[in-house]
Every structure is written in structure tokens, then in C-alpha cells.
Amino acid sequence: MIIDDRWLNVKRFIAGLIDYGLYLVIFIIFIRYFGAYYENPDGTWGYTATGLPALIAYFFWFLCFPIMEASFGFTIGKGILDLKVIRDNQKPRF
């Protein structure tokens, strides 16, 4: 099936939004519960993760994107929009 390149680029952009939106929500929840709360003298505050919690967050990103794409040929966003990684000869990678 041949799709107009503009529509394909829109689908890829939306897939990226889905992927990184999902990762951002999971990352915020993770940092909220496993990170350390801090408050500055000027009243600003936030959460931070160092050491093992930070490493786990990076590992989760690595699992969600490069590993999943290499193993299955798609990420969650690409799977929802029925996109797959293909080779230069237009054959599916998997």
C-alpha cells in the first residue's frame, strides 16, 4: 500500500507524540514516587532522581524505544498507527 509522504510524516509525528507522551507520564509518576523532593529558599520546588532511580528511568526509556523497535519493528505509538520499520528495499525488517 502506497501512502502519500505527507500523511506518512504526520502519522510518524503522531506516533512520536504517543510514544513520548506515554513515556513522560510514566516518568513523572516514577520520579514523583521514587525521586527526592527538594525546595529552594526562593520557594521553588521539585523532584529529582539520582543514582539507581535515575538509572532505572533511563533503562526504561532504552527498553521502550531502541529495544522494542529492534525486537518487534515498532514502538507502542507506531503499533497503534500501524507503522513499521522497513529496510531500504521496502521489505519489512521483521
Secondary structure, 3 states (H helix, E strand, C coil): CCCCHHHHHHHHHHHHHHHHHHHHHHHHHHHHHHCEEEECCCCCEEEECCCHHHHHHHHHHHHHHHHHHHHHCCCHHHHHCCCCCECCCCCECC
